[in-house]
Amino acid sequence: MKPYVLCHMLCSVDGRILGSRWRPKGNVVAGLFERLHDRLGGGSWLCGRVTAQEFAKGTTTAYPPSELVFPREPWFAQRDAASGAWGIFLDAQGKAVWARRDIGGDPILVILTEAVSDSHLAGLRADGVSYIFAGATEIDLGRALETLNRELGIERLLLEGGGGANGALLRAGLVDELSLVVCPAVDGGSGAPSVFDSGDADAGPALIERRTLASHEILDGGVVWLRYRLGSTAS
């Protein structure tokens, strides 16, 4: 069984998610994303590889070489999250050098493919970063979610970007709900990441056949918070 996946994102009126590019600056509400994250009930959260490298604190591009060999099976630095939440990241090829074990008290867990090096696994273990595998060379997202539920009992997961991770789960029919916070600002530039992105290799229609508005709320500063229930052809 997979967790219930709620995609929670802030965007400009043109659907872009890189807030540093938005104008006017005065319409960007500081801390809004985190406050609404808490209103949604918090809990474990999932981000993609690009976001992983933004959170990672390592000063090198790879962990040091290791002669150790590890089985391609889940490894947990801990089984329980004292905060009640895990910070989970997709990192298929093992690009992030963490040099930390948690984010704001939420222990880090990475989802890998079996193609990662043993040196990378040794580095994760040394950093106290838990990991699971979900595919030989590409991440099987459905399998990854099922493993999180089976191994850690995660029943609900906040999907919080970036656009590539959001788009991949949406196209796989794995997103159950969308929490979209639209800010009265514009990006206006080409090439900026959007709420749901796809590369040329994996572009295709999302497996969504139902999208129902569950609630809407106007917040301070003209921000609009929309929540949609999604129904996929994979469900």
NUMI-93505 format. One line per field, with one value per residue: residue number from 1; residue in three letters; x, y, z of N, C-alpha, C in turn. Coordinates in steps of 0.2 Angstrom, whole numbers. Example, Ala and Ser with C-alpha at 12.3 -4.5 7.8 and 13.67 -1.06 7.14 Angstrom:
# NUMI-93505
resi <- [1 / 2]
resn <- [ALA / SER]
neast <- [66 / 64]
nnorth <- [-28 / -11]
nup <- [39 / 35]
caeast <- [62 / 68]
canorth <- [-22 / -5]
caup <- [39 / 36]
ceast <- [66 / 64]
cnorth <- [-16 / 0]
cup <- [39 / 39]
# end
This chain:
# NUMI-93505
resi <- [1 / 2 / 3 / 4 / 5 / 6 / 7 / 8 / 9 / 10 / 11 / 12 / 13 / 14 / 15 / 16 / 17 / 18 / 19 / 20 / 21 / 22 / 23 / 24 / 25 / 26 / 27 / 28 / 29 / 30 / 31 / 32 / 33 / 34 / 35 / 36 / 37 / 38 / 39 / 40 / 41 / 42 / 43 / 44 / 45 / 46 / 47 / 48 / 49 / 50 / 51 / 52 / 53 / 54 / 55 / 56 / 57 / 58 / 59 / 60 / 61 / 62 / 63 / 64 / 65 / 66 / 67 / 68 / 69 / 70 / 71 / 72 / 73 / 74 / 75 / 76 / 77 / 78 / 79 / 80 / 81 / 82 / 83 / 84 / 85 / 86 / 87 / 88 / 89 / 90 / 91 / 92 / 93 / 94 / 95 / 96 / 97 / 98 / 99 / 100 / 101 / 102 / 103 / 104 / 105 / 106 / 107 / 108 / 109 / 110 / 111 / 112 / 113 / 114 / 115 / 116 / 117 / 118 / 119 / 120 / 121 / 122 / 123 / 124 / 125 / 126 / 127 / 128 / 129 / 130 / 131 / 132 / 133 / 134 / 135 / 136 / 137 / 138 / 139 / 140 / 141 / 142 / 143 / 144 / 145 / 146 / 147 / 148 / 149 / 150 / 151 / 152 / 153 / 154 / 155 / 156 / 157 / 158 / 159 / 160 / 161 / 162 / 163 / 164 / 165 / 166 / 167 / 168 / 169 / 170 / 171 / 172 / 173 / 174 / 175 / 176 / 177 / 178 / 179 / 180 / 181 / 182 / 183 / 184 / 185 / 186 / 187 / 188 / 189 / 190 / 191 / 192 / 193 / 194 / 195 / 196 / 197 / 198 / 199 / 200 / 201 / 202 / 203 / 204 / 205 / 206 / 207 / 208 / 209 / 210 / 211 / 212 / 213 / 214 / 215 / 216 / 217 / 218 / 219 / 220 / 221 / 222 / 223 / 224 / 225 / 226 / 227 / 228 / 229 / 230 / 231 / 232 / 233 / 234 / 235]
resn <- [MET / LYS / PRO / TYR / VAL / LEU / CYS / HIS / MET / LEU / CYS / SER / VAL / ASP / GLY / ARG / ILE / LEU / GLY / SER / ARG / TRP / ARG / PRO / LYS / GLY / ASN / VAL / VAL / ALA / GLY / LEU / PHE / GLU / ARG / LEU / HIS / ASP / ARG / LEU / GLY / GLY / GLY / SER / TRP / LEU / CYS / GLY / ARG / VAL / THR / ALA / GLN / GLU / PHE / ALA / LYS / GLY / THR / THR / THR / ALA / TYR / PRO / PRO / SER / GLU / LEU / VAL / PHE / PRO / ARG / GLU / PRO / TRP / PHE / ALA / GLN / ARG / ASP / ALA / ALA / SER / GLY / ALA / TRP / GLY / ILE / PHE / LEU / ASP / ALA / GLN / GLY / LYS / ALA / VAL / TRP / ALA / ARG / ARG / ASP / ILE / GLY / GLY / ASP / PRO / ILE / LEU / VAL / ILE / LEU / THR / GLU / ALA / VAL / SER / ASP / SER / HIS / LEU / ALA / GLY / LEU / ARG / ALA / ASP / GLY / VAL / SER / TYR / ILE / PHE / ALA / GLY / ALA / THR / GLU / ILE / ASP / LEU / GLY / ARG / ALA / LEU / GLU / THR / LEU / ASN / ARG / GLU / LEU / GLY / ILE / GLU / ARG / LEU / LEU / LEU / GLU / GLY / GLY / GLY / GLY / ALA / ASN / GLY / ALA / LEU / LEU / ARG / ALA / GLY / LEU / VAL / ASP / GLU / LEU / SER / LEU / VAL / VAL / CYS / PRO / ALA / VAL / ASP / GLY / GLY / SER / GLY / ALA / PRO / SER / VAL / PHE / ASP / SER / GLY / ASP / ALA / ASP / ALA / GLY / PRO / ALA / LEU / ILE / GLU / ARG / ARG / THR / LEU / ALA / SER / HIS / GLU / ILE / LEU / ASP / GLY / GLY / VAL / VAL / TRP / LEU / ARG / TYR / ARG / LEU / GLY / SER / THR / ALA / SER]
neast <- [4 / 3 / 8 / -4 / -3 / 0 / 2 / 10 / 12 / 19 / 16 / 18 / 7 / 8 / 12 / 25 / 38 / 50 / 53 / 62 / 63 / 51 / 40 / 29 / 41 / 36 / 24 / 27 / 25 / 34 / 38 / 26 / 24 / 29 / 20 / 8 / 11 / 12 / -2 / -8 / -5 / 7 / 20 / 29 / 39 / 43 / 55 / 64 / 79 / 86 / 82 / 87 / 101 / 101 / 99 / 109 / 125 / 137 / 154 / 161 / 159 / 157 / 157 / 171 / 182 / 178 / 182 / 173 / 159 / 142 / 125 / 111 / 99 / 87 / 93 / 93 / 97 / 90 / 75 / 64 / 57 / 60 / 54 / 43 / 42 / 49 / 62 / 62 / 71 / 72 / 85 / 92 / 104 / 113 / 119 / 120 / 130 / 128 / 133 / 126 / 113 / 100 / 86 / 80 / 77 / 70 / 74 / 85 / 81 / 85 / 80 / 86 / 94 / 99 / 111 / 120 / 136 / 146 / 154 / 147 / 136 / 143 / 147 / 134 / 130 / 140 / 137 / 125 / 113 / 98 / 93 / 84 / 81 / 74 / 73 / 83 / 91 / 83 / 72 / 58 / 44 / 31 / 35 / 44 / 36 / 28 / 37 / 41 / 29 / 28 / 41 / 42 / 30 / 24 / 10 / 5 / 11 / 19 / 22 / 33 / 40 / 55 / 49 / 51 / 51 / 38 / 31 / 34 / 28 / 15 / 13 / 14 / 2 / 1 / -2 / -13 / -19 / -19 / -12 / -12 / -5 / -7 / 2 / 1 / 10 / 22 / 32 / 37 / 47 / 56 / 59 / 60 / 57 / 42 / 26 / 23 / 34 / 42 / 54 / 61 / 62 / 53 / 41 / 23 / 5 / -2 / -8 / -22 / -39 / -49 / -52 / -56 / -62 / -59 / -58 / -56 / -48 / -45 / -31 / -21 / -15 / -19 / -17 / -21 / -28 / -29 / -37 / -37 / -44 / -38 / -40 / -34 / -30 / -23 / -27]
nnorth <- [-6 / 11 / 27 / 41 / 54 / 71 / 85 / 99 / 116 / 132 / 145 / 157 / 168 / 164 / 151 / 147 / 142 / 147 / 157 / 168 / 175 / 181 / 195 / 209 / 211 / 214 / 207 / 194 / 183 / 180 / 165 / 159 / 147 / 137 / 139 / 135 / 122 / 117 / 119 / 110 / 99 / 94 / 82 / 68 / 72 / 74 / 77 / 82 / 78 / 90 / 99 / 91 / 93 / 106 / 106 / 98 / 98 / 95 / 98 / 94 / 85 / 72 / 57 / 51 / 38 / 20 / 4 / -5 / -16 / -16 / -23 / -21 / -16 / -10 / 2 / 9 / 22 / 25 / 20 / 26 / 43 / 56 / 68 / 65 / 65 / 62 / 68 / 66 / 61 / 60 / 53 / 47 / 43 / 45 / 59 / 69 / 75 / 74 / 77 / 79 / 74 / 76 / 87 / 101 / 94 / 83 / 67 / 62 / 53 / 44 / 40 / 28 / 21 / 5 / 7 / 16 / 20 / 9 / 17 / 29 / 24 / 20 / 33 / 39 / 31 / 34 / 47 / 46 / 45 / 38 / 25 / 19 / 7 / 8 / 2 / -3 / 5 / 16 / 26 / 18 / 24 / 21 / 9 / 14 / 22 / 12 / 5 / 14 / 15 / 1 / -1 / 9 / 13 / 25 / 34 / 45 / 58 / 73 / 80 / 90 / 97 / 98 / 104 / 94 / 82 / 83 / 82 / 70 / 61 / 65 / 61 / 47 / 44 / 45 / 55 / 61 / 72 / 90 / 104 / 120 / 135 / 151 / 165 / 183 / 187 / 188 / 178 / 177 / 174 / 164 / 146 / 145 / 134 / 125 / 121 / 108 / 99 / 92 / 82 / 81 / 67 / 61 / 67 / 68 / 64 / 68 / 55 / 58 / 58 / 64 / 79 / 88 / 102 / 104 / 114 / 131 / 146 / 163 / 172 / 183 / 197 / 195 / 182 / 166 / 150 / 135 / 119 / 103 / 87 / 73 / 61 / 46 / 37 / 26 / 22]
nup <- [0 / -4 / 3 / 6 / -5 / -5 / -14 / -11 / -14 / -18 / -29 / -43 / -52 / -64 / -63 / -59 / -49 / -42 / -31 / -29 / -41 / -43 / -45 / -40 / -27 / -15 / -14 / -11 / 2 / 16 / 24 / 22 / 15 / 24 / 35 / 30 / 27 / 40 / 44 / 36 / 43 / 43 / 45 / 36 / 22 / 5 / -8 / -23 / -33 / -36 / -26 / -15 / -17 / -14 / 0 / 5 / 14 / 11 / 5 / -6 / -22 / -22 / -11 / -2 / -9 / -6 / 0 / 5 / 3 / -1 / 2 / -9 / -2 / 10 / 22 / 38 / 48 / 59 / 65 / 70 / 69 / 79 / 78 / 72 / 58 / 42 / 32 / 15 / 0 / -18 / -26 / -38 / -44 / -34 / -30 / -20 / -7 / 9 / 23 / 35 / 45 / 48 / 44 / 51 / 62 / 57 / 52 / 38 / 23 / 9 / -8 / -18 / -33 / -38 / -45 / -39 / -31 / -20 / -13 / -11 / -3 / 8 / 12 / 15 / 26 / 35 / 37 / 44 / 36 / 31 / 19 / 5 / -9 / -25 / -38 / -53 / -62 / -64 / -54 / -47 / -44 / -38 / -32 / -23 / -14 / -9 / -2 / 8 / 16 / 20 / 27 / 36 / 40 / 35 / 31 / 25 / 15 / 11 / -4 / -10 / -21 / -31 / -47 / -56 / -49 / -44 / -56 / -61 / -51 / -53 / -66 / -65 / -59 / -45 / -36 / -24 / -20 / -22 / -15 / -19 / -18 / -23 / -27 / -28 / -39 / -52 / -63 / -76 / -85 / -97 / -95 / -82 / -67 / -65 / -57 / -60 / -69 / -84 / -93 / -109 / -112 / -104 / -105 / -106 / -105 / -89 / -78 / -75 / -72 / -65 / -56 / -43 / -35 / -18 / -8 / -5 / -2 / 3 / 7 / 17 / 9 / -4 / -8 / -14 / -9 / -15 / -15 / -22 / -25 / -32 / -45 / -52 / -67 / -64 / -52]
caeast <- [0 / 6 / 5 / -8 / 2 / -3 / 7 / 9 / 17 / 18 / 18 / 16 / 1 / 10 / 13 / 32 / 39 / 56 / 51 / 67 / 62 / 44 / 39 / 33 / 44 / 31 / 18 / 30 / 24 / 39 / 36 / 20 / 24 / 30 / 14 / 3 / 13 / 9 / -9 / -10 / -4 / 14 / 22 / 35 / 39 / 47 / 57 / 68 / 86 / 89 / 81 / 91 / 107 / 101 / 99 / 115 / 130 / 144 / 158 / 163 / 154 / 156 / 160 / 178 / 182 / 178 / 183 / 167 / 153 / 135 / 120 / 107 / 93 / 86 / 97 / 91 / 101 / 85 / 68 / 59 / 58 / 58 / 50 / 37 / 42 / 55 / 64 / 64 / 73 / 74 / 92 / 93 / 111 / 118 / 123 / 120 / 134 / 124 / 137 / 121 / 108 / 93 / 84 / 76 / 75 / 68 / 79 / 85 / 81 / 86 / 78 / 91 / 94 / 105 / 117 / 124 / 142 / 147 / 157 / 141 / 133 / 147 / 146 / 128 / 130 / 144 / 133 / 118 / 107 / 95 / 91 / 80 / 82 / 68 / 75 / 90 / 94 / 78 / 67 / 51 / 41 / 26 / 38 / 47 / 31 / 26 / 43 / 41 / 24 / 30 / 46 / 42 / 23 / 22 / 3 / 3 / 17 / 18 / 26 / 35 / 45 / 53 / 44 / 53 / 48 / 30 / 28 / 35 / 23 / 9 / 12 / 13 / -4 / 3 / -4 / -20 / -22 / -15 / -13 / -9 / -5 / -6 / 4 / 0 / 17 / 23 / 39 / 37 / 53 / 56 / 64 / 59 / 53 / 34 / 23 / 24 / 38 / 44 / 59 / 59 / 62 / 47 / 35 / 17 / 0 / -3 / -14 / -28 / -46 / -54 / -49 / -62 / -60 / -61 / -58 / -53 / -47 / -42 / -27 / -19 / -11 / -22 / -15 / -27 / -26 / -34 / -35 / -40 / -44 / -36 / -42 / -30 / -32 / -19 / -30]
canorth <- [0 / 17 / 33 / 46 / 59 / 78 / 89 / 106 / 120 / 139 / 147 / 164 / 167 / 161 / 144 / 146 / 141 / 150 / 164 / 173 / 178 / 184 / 202 / 213 / 207 / 215 / 202 / 188 / 183 / 176 / 160 / 157 / 139 / 133 / 140 / 131 / 115 / 115 / 119 / 104 / 93 / 92 / 75 / 67 / 76 / 71 / 82 / 79 / 78 / 97 / 101 / 88 / 96 / 113 / 105 / 95 / 103 / 93 / 103 / 90 / 82 / 64 / 54 / 48 / 31 / 15 / -3 / -8 / -18 / -16 / -26 / -16 / -17 / -4 / 3 / 14 / 24 / 25 / 18 / 31 / 50 / 59 / 74 / 62 / 66 / 61 / 72 / 61 / 64 / 56 / 54 / 40 / 41 / 47 / 65 / 73 / 73 / 77 / 80 / 81 / 68 / 78 / 94 / 104 / 88 / 77 / 63 / 62 / 47 / 45 / 35 / 27 / 15 / 0 / 9 / 20 / 16 / 7 / 23 / 33 / 21 / 21 / 40 / 40 / 28 / 38 / 53 / 44 / 46 / 31 / 25 / 13 / 6 / 7 / 1 / -5 / 11 / 22 / 25 / 15 / 28 / 17 / 4 / 18 / 24 / 6 / 3 / 19 / 13 / -5 / -1 / 15 / 15 / 31 / 33 / 51 / 61 / 79 / 81 / 98 / 99 / 103 / 103 / 87 / 77 / 83 / 80 / 62 / 57 / 66 / 57 / 40 / 43 / 44 / 61 / 61 / 79 / 96 / 110 / 125 / 142 / 156 / 172 / 188 / 189 / 185 / 177 / 180 / 172 / 157 / 141 / 144 / 128 / 126 / 116 / 101 / 99 / 85 / 83 / 78 / 60 / 58 / 71 / 64 / 67 / 65 / 50 / 61 / 59 / 68 / 84 / 91 / 107 / 103 / 120 / 137 / 151 / 169 / 173 / 190 / 200 / 192 / 175 / 161 / 144 / 130 / 112 / 99 / 80 / 70 / 54 / 44 / 31 / 21 / 20]
caup <- [0 / -4 / 7 / 3 / -7 / -5 / -17 / -8 / -18 / -19 / -36 / -45 / -56 / -71 / -62 / -58 / -42 / -40 / -28 / -30 / -47 / -43 / -44 / -36 / -21 / -9 / -14 / -9 / 9 / 20 / 28 / 20 / 13 / 30 / 39 / 27 / 28 / 47 / 44 / 32 / 47 / 43 / 43 / 32 / 16 / -1 / -13 / -28 / -32 / -36 / -19 / -11 / -17 / -10 / 7 / 7 / 16 / 9 / 1 / -12 / -27 / -21 / -5 / -3 / -11 / 0 / -2 / 7 / -2 / 3 / -1 / -11 / 2 / 14 / 28 / 42 / 54 / 64 / 63 / 72 / 69 / 85 / 76 / 69 / 51 / 39 / 26 / 10 / -6 / -23 / -28 / -41 / -45 / -28 / -31 / -14 / -2 / 14 / 29 / 40 / 46 / 48 / 42 / 56 / 67 / 53 / 49 / 31 / 20 / 2 / -12 / -23 / -38 / -37 / -49 / -35 / -29 / -13 / -9 / -9 / 2 / 14 / 14 / 18 / 32 / 40 / 39 / 47 / 32 / 29 / 12 / 2 / -16 / -29 / -46 / -55 / -64 / -63 / -48 / -48 / -39 / -35 / -27 / -17 / -10 / -5 / 3 / 14 / 20 / 23 / 31 / 41 / 42 / 32 / 28 / 22 / 12 / 8 / -10 / -10 / -26 / -36 / -52 / -59 / -44 / -44 / -62 / -61 / -47 / -56 / -72 / -63 / -56 / -38 / -32 / -22 / -18 / -23 / -12 / -23 / -16 / -29 / -25 / -33 / -41 / -59 / -64 / -83 / -88 / -99 / -93 / -74 / -65 / -64 / -52 / -63 / -75 / -87 / -98 / -116 / -112 / -100 / -106 / -108 / -101 / -83 / -78 / -71 / -75 / -61 / -52 / -40 / -30 / -12 / -4 / -8 / 4 / 1 / 12 / 17 / 3 / -10 / -9 / -15 / -8 / -18 / -14 / -26 / -25 / -39 / -46 / -58 / -71 / -61 / -46]
ceast <- [4 / 3 / 0 / -3 / -2 / 3 / 6 / 14 / 14 / 20 / 15 / 10 / 2 / 13 / 20 / 33 / 46 / 55 / 56 / 66 / 55 / 45 / 32 / 35 / 39 / 26 / 21 / 29 / 29 / 36 / 29 / 19 / 24 / 23 / 9 / 4 / 11 / 2 / -12 / -8 / 3 / 15 / 28 / 34 / 44 / 49 / 62 / 75 / 89 / 88 / 86 / 98 / 107 / 101 / 106 / 120 / 137 / 148 / 162 / 158 / 153 / 159 / 166 / 177 / 182 / 179 / 177 / 162 / 147 / 130 / 115 / 100 / 93 / 91 / 94 / 95 / 97 / 79 / 63 / 61 / 56 / 53 / 43 / 36 / 49 / 56 / 66 / 66 / 74 / 81 / 95 / 100 / 116 / 122 / 124 / 125 / 131 / 128 / 132 / 116 / 101 / 92 / 78 / 73 / 72 / 73 / 79 / 85 / 81 / 83 / 83 / 90 / 100 / 111 / 122 / 130 / 142 / 150 / 152 / 137 / 137 / 147 / 140 / 127 / 134 / 141 / 126 / 112 / 105 / 94 / 88 / 82 / 75 / 69 / 82 / 94 / 90 / 74 / 60 / 47 / 35 / 29 / 41 / 42 / 29 / 31 / 42 / 35 / 25 / 35 / 46 / 35 / 21 / 15 / 1 / 10 / 15 / 24 / 27 / 40 / 52 / 49 / 45 / 50 / 41 / 28 / 29 / 30 / 16 / 8 / 11 / 7 / -4 / 1 / -11 / -23 / -17 / -17 / -9 / -10 / -3 / -4 / 3 / 6 / 18 / 31 / 40 / 43 / 52 / 61 / 64 / 55 / 46 / 32 / 24 / 28 / 39 / 50 / 57 / 58 / 56 / 41 / 29 / 11 / 0 / -9 / -19 / -34 / -51 / -50 / -55 / -59 / -63 / -62 / -55 / -53 / -43 / -38 / -25 / -14 / -13 / -20 / -21 / -24 / -31 / -32 / -40 / -39 / -43 / -38 / -38 / -32 / -28 / -22 / -36]
cnorth <- [6 / 22 / 37 / 52 / 66 / 82 / 96 / 111 / 127 / 141 / 154 / 163 / 164 / 154 / 142 / 146 / 143 / 157 / 169 / 177 / 182 / 192 / 204 / 209 / 208 / 211 / 195 / 187 / 178 / 171 / 157 / 149 / 135 / 133 / 135 / 124 / 113 / 115 / 112 / 98 / 91 / 85 / 74 / 70 / 73 / 77 / 78 / 80 / 85 / 100 / 98 / 91 / 103 / 112 / 102 / 100 / 101 / 98 / 100 / 87 / 75 / 62 / 51 / 40 / 26 / 8 / -7 / -10 / -19 / -19 / -20 / -18 / -11 / -4 / 9 / 16 / 24 / 23 / 23 / 38 / 53 / 65 / 72 / 63 / 65 / 66 / 67 / 64 / 59 / 58 / 48 / 38 / 43 / 53 / 69 / 71 / 77 / 81 / 83 / 75 / 70 / 86 / 97 / 99 / 82 / 73 / 62 / 54 / 48 / 39 / 34 / 22 / 11 / 2 / 13 / 16 / 14 / 13 / 28 / 30 / 21 / 28 / 41 / 37 / 32 / 45 / 52 / 45 / 39 / 31 / 18 / 13 / 5 / 7 / 0 / 2 / 18 / 20 / 23 / 19 / 25 / 12 / 8 / 20 / 18 / 4 / 8 / 17 / 6 / -5 / 4 / 17 / 22 / 30 / 39 / 55 / 67 / 79 / 88 / 100 / 96 / 100 / 96 / 82 / 77 / 80 / 73 / 59 / 58 / 61 / 49 / 39 / 42 / 50 / 61 / 67 / 84 / 102 / 116 / 132 / 147 / 163 / 177 / 191 / 186 / 184 / 180 / 178 / 165 / 153 / 141 / 138 / 130 / 121 / 109 / 102 / 92 / 87 / 80 / 71 / 57 / 62 / 66 / 66 / 64 / 60 / 52 / 61 / 62 / 73 / 88 / 96 / 105 / 109 / 125 / 143 / 157 / 171 / 181 / 191 / 197 / 185 / 170 / 154 / 139 / 123 / 108 / 91 / 78 / 63 / 52 / 38 / 25 / 18 / 16]
cup <- [0 / 1 / 3 / 1 / -8 / -8 / -14 / -11 / -18 / -26 / -37 / -49 / -62 / -69 / -60 / -50 / -39 / -37 / -29 / -36 / -48 / -42 / -44 / -29 / -15 / -8 / -12 / -1 / 12 / 24 / 27 / 19 / 20 / 35 / 37 / 28 / 35 / 47 / 40 / 37 / 47 / 42 / 38 / 25 / 11 / -6 / -18 / -28 / -32 / -29 / -14 / -11 / -14 / -3 / 9 / 9 / 14 / 4 / -5 / -16 / -26 / -14 / -7 / -5 / -5 / -3 / 1 / 2 / 2 / -1 / -4 / -8 / 7 / 20 / 31 / 48 / 60 / 61 / 65 / 71 / 75 / 84 / 73 / 61 / 48 / 33 / 20 / 3 / -11 / -26 / -32 / -42 / -39 / -29 / -25 / -9 / 5 / 20 / 34 / 40 / 46 / 46 / 47 / 61 / 63 / 50 / 41 / 29 / 12 / -2 / -18 / -28 / -36 / -40 / -45 / -32 / -22 / -9 / -7 / -3 / 9 / 17 / 18 / 25 / 37 / 42 / 43 / 43 / 30 / 22 / 10 / -6 / -19 / -37 / -47 / -57 / -64 / -57 / -50 / -42 / -35 / -30 / -21 / -12 / -5 / 0 / 9 / 18 / 23 / 28 / 37 / 43 / 40 / 29 / 24 / 21 / 9 / 2 / -11 / -15 / -26 / -42 / -56 / -55 / -44 / -50 / -63 / -57 / -50 / -62 / -71 / -59 / -48 / -33 / -31 / -21 / -20 / -19 / -15 / -20 / -21 / -26 / -30 / -36 / -48 / -60 / -71 / -87 / -91 / -96 / -85 / -73 / -64 / -59 / -54 / -70 / -78 / -92 / -104 / -116 / -109 / -101 / -108 / -103 / -94 / -82 / -73 / -75 / -71 / -57 / -49 / -35 / -23 / -7 / -7 / -2 / 1 / 7 / 12 / 11 / -4 / -13 / -10 / -14 / -10 / -16 / -18 / -24 / -32 / -39 / -53 / -61 / -68 / -55 / -47]
# end
